[in-house]
């Protein structure tokens, strides 16, 4: 692959300097990502991010890049108006020599490139609470700057990604078909999700009837999708914009809590270790509302605690759906790993239900 990058790919983009080498970069599991290095005669060497787009997941790469160019262009304008640095505070797409954002290579693979954001780090875990708070600020700022972007113009890069009603339909289909002959082994788990079926309609129905506004949503608001400045610990840039789509701000807030406020790993087998940390919930809520609060509606704010439960419920149901289907979607590294993942999400849902009043009190303090 490195020879292909050297011999074919790098010459197609408007990179500055002379190519030195490429190396795999990051922890992403979907696209193939490389850091590519270039020397320059009178300036320090420079590097870029080069990615091969996974078109088995993102079947419309042109629609995908149209979303990214539209959103980053909007962000760049707002950042400049606010006196910020657009080269650090949003992704900068490097165009091909034909002036487009994608290059289709001789094998039919689609490539794109970004300017590398230096002196910043992506963290995989919440090593310090301040990182979680600052990530929340960054996602809240992202939401605020895009609050006037016409979300209906965005392509759905993964249709029905957070359509919980659609997720329930896929779950019920998996139970009925029982492709891996496992349904009888997980009757209690199946009942757990069926008991909460109406929860799955709440946000979908509210968007449809206009109670909740349609917004630009990131849809993968994990800590590792924020670039954290090495010197200040501030969240400076939201990255991985492939799943930017029209949706609800509740999807982004809820999934951040699901992933970041859990006290255990996603596949923890000792469920006594699994809970939702109210301290981390408060840290994230404080940061998020400090930036996004004034751009949100009363109904969005009221549903923030519920959104954490909803996104956890959806994720757990997806793990159980895949387990029933024979582990065909999520990668597993041991037998029953998807069931373990399902159990952690169920445990978090139950814990959130017990703590919902306290979560609402926390939100009310930061409005």
Residue pairs with C-beta under 8 A, 6 or more apart in sequence:
1 32
2 21
2 22
4 105
5 22
5 34
5 36
5 50
6 19
6 21
6 22
8 105
8 106
9 50
9 103
9 105
9 111
10 19
10 22
10 36
10 50
12 96
12 97
12 98
12 103
12 111
13 48
13 50
13 94
13 95
13 96
13 97
13 103
13 111
13 113
14 94
14 95
14 96
14 97
15 36
15 38
15 48
15 94
15 113
16 38
16 40
16 46
17 38
17 39
17 40
17 43
17 45
17 46
18 38
18 39
18 40
19 36
19 37
19 38
20 37
20 38
20 39
20 45
21 36
21 37
22 34
22 35
22 36
22 37
22 50
23 34
23 35
24 32
24 33
24 34
25 33
25 34
25 35
25 49
26 33
26 122
27 122
27 124
27 224
28 240
29 331
30 54
30 57
30 242
31 51
31 52
31 53
31 54
31 242
32 51
32 52
32 54
33 49
33 50
33 51
34 49
34 50
34 51
35 47
35 48
35 49
35 50
35 116
36 47
36 48
36 49
36 50
36 113
37 45
37 46
37 47
38 45
38 46
38 47
38 48
39 45
40 46
46 116
47 116
48 94
48 113
48 114
48 115
48 116
49 113
49 114
49 115
49 116
50 111
50 112
50 113
51 111
51 112
51 113
51 114
52 109
52 110
52 111
53 61
53 64
53 102
53 109
53 110
53 111
53 112
55 61
55 109
55 110
57 158
58 64
58 157
58 158
58 242
60 155
60 157
61 102
61 110
62 102
63 155
63 157
64 155
64 157
64 242
65 93
65 101
65 102
65 112
66 155
67 154
67 155
67 157
67 241
67 244
67 245
68 91
68 93
68 101
68 241
68 242
68 244
69 93
69 101
70 149
70 153
70 154
71 146
71 149
71 154
71 216
71 241
71 244
72 90
72 91
72 92
72 93
72 241
74 145
74 146
74 149
75 86
75 89
75 90
75 142
75 145
75 146
76 86
76 90
78 145
79 85
79 86
79 89
79 90
79 145
80 86
86 92
87 115
87 117
88 117
88 120
88 236
88 237
89 236
89 237
90 237
90 238
91 114
91 115
91 237
91 239
91 241
92 114
92 115
93 101
93 112
93 113
93 114
94 113
94 114
94 115
95 101
96 102
96 103
101 112
102 110
102 111
102 112
103 110
103 111
103 112
104 110
104 111
105 111
117 227
117 236
117 237
117 239
119 229
119 230
119 231
120 227
120 228
120 229
120 230
120 236
120 237
121 227
121 228
121 230
122 223
122 224
122 225
122 226
122 227
122 228
122 239
123 131
123 223
123 224
123 228
124 223
124 224
125 223
126 132
126 223
126 260
126 280
128 233
129 279
129 280
129 283
130 233
131 223
131 228
131 233
132 223
132 260
132 261
132 280
132 283
132 284
132 287
133 283
133 284
133 286
133 287
134 226
134 228
134 233
134 234
134 235
134 287
135 223
135 226
135 228
135 235
135 256
135 260
135 284
135 287
136 235
136 256
136 283
136 284
136 285
136 286
136 287
136 288
136 291
137 234
137 235
137 287
137 288
137 290
137 291
138 226
138 234
138 235
138 236
138 237
138 238
138 291
139 218
139 221
139 226
139 235
139 238
139 252
139 253
139 256
139 288
139 292
140 287
140 288
140 289
140 290
140 291
140 292
140 293
141 235
141 291
141 292
142 218
142 238
143 215
143 216
143 249
143 252
143 291
143 292
143 295
144 291
144 292
144 294
144 295
146 215
146 216
147 215
147 292
147 295
149 216
151 214
151 215
151 216
151 217
151 246
151 247
152 214
152 246
154 216
154 244
154 245
154 246
155 245
156 245
156 246
157 242
157 243
157 244
157 245
158 243
158 245
160 166
160 167
161 219
161 243
161 245
161 247
162 203
162 217
162 219
162 247
162 248
162 251
162 311
162 314
163 204
164 199
164 200
164 201
164 203
164 204
164 310
164 313
164 314
165 200
165 201
165 204
167 200
167 314
167 317
167 318
167 321
168 193
168 197
168 200
168 317
170 321
171 193
171 317
171 318
171 320
171 321
174 320
174 321
174 324
174 325
175 183
175 190
175 324
177 325
178 324
179 324
179 325
179 326
180 323
180 324
180 325
180 326
180 327
182 323
182 324
183 190
183 324
186 320
186 323
186 324
186 339
189 320
189 339
189 342
189 343
189 346
190 320
192 346
192 349
193 313
193 316
193 317
193 320
196 313
196 349
199 306
199 309
199 310
199 313
200 310
200 313
200 314
202 303
202 306
202 310
203 212
203 248
203 250
203 251
203 303
203 307
203 310
205 211
206 212
206 248
206 299
206 303
207 213
207 214
207 247
207 248
211 299
212 248
212 250
212 297
212 299
212 300
212 303
213 248
213 297
213 300
214 246
214 247
214 248
215 246
215 247
215 248
215 249
216 244
216 245
216 246
217 244
217 245
217 246
217 247
217 248
217 249
217 251
217 252
218 225
218 238
218 241
218 243
218 244
218 252
219 243
219 244
219 245
219 247
219 251
219 252
219 255
220 240
220 242
220 243
220 255
221 252
221 253
221 255
221 256
221 259
222 255
222 256
222 259
222 260
223 259
223 260
225 238
225 239
225 240
226 235
226 237
226 238
226 239
227 235
227 236
227 237
227 238
227 239
228 234
228 235
228 236
229 235
229 236
248 300
248 307
249 292
249 296
249 300
250 300
250 303
250 304
250 306
250 307
250 310
250 311
251 307
251 311
253 288
253 304
253 307
253 308
254 304
254 306
254 307
254 308
254 309
254 310
254 311
254 312
255 311
255 315
256 284
256 288
257 276
257 280
257 281
257 284
257 307
257 308
257 311
257 312
258 308
258 311
258 312
258 315
258 345
258 348
259 266
260 280
260 284
261 276
261 277
261 280
261 281
261 284
261 308
262 274
262 275
262 276
262 277
262 344
262 348
263 273
263 274
263 275
263 276
263 277
264 270
264 273
264 274
264 275
264 344
265 344
266 341
266 344
267 337
267 340
267 341
267 344
268 274
268 340
268 344
269 340
271 343
271 344
271 347
274 344
274 347
274 348
274 351
275 347
275 348
275 351
276 308
276 348
276 351
276 352
276 355
278 355
278 358
278 359
278 362
281 308
281 359
281 362
282 362
285 304
285 362
285 363
285 366
286 366
289 296
289 301
289 363
289 366
289 367
290 366
293 301
293 366
293 367
301 363
301 367
304 359
304 363
305 352
305 356
305 359
305 360
305 362
305 363
306 356
308 352
308 359
309 349
309 352
309 353
309 356
312 345
312 348
312 349
312 352
313 345
313 349
315 345
316 341
316 342
316 344
316 345
316 346
316 348
316 349
317 342
318 329
318 330
319 330
319 338
319 339
319 341
319 342
319 345
320 338
320 339
320 342
322 328
322 329
322 330
322 338
323 336
323 338
323 339
323 342
327 337
327 338
330 338
330 341
332 338
352 359
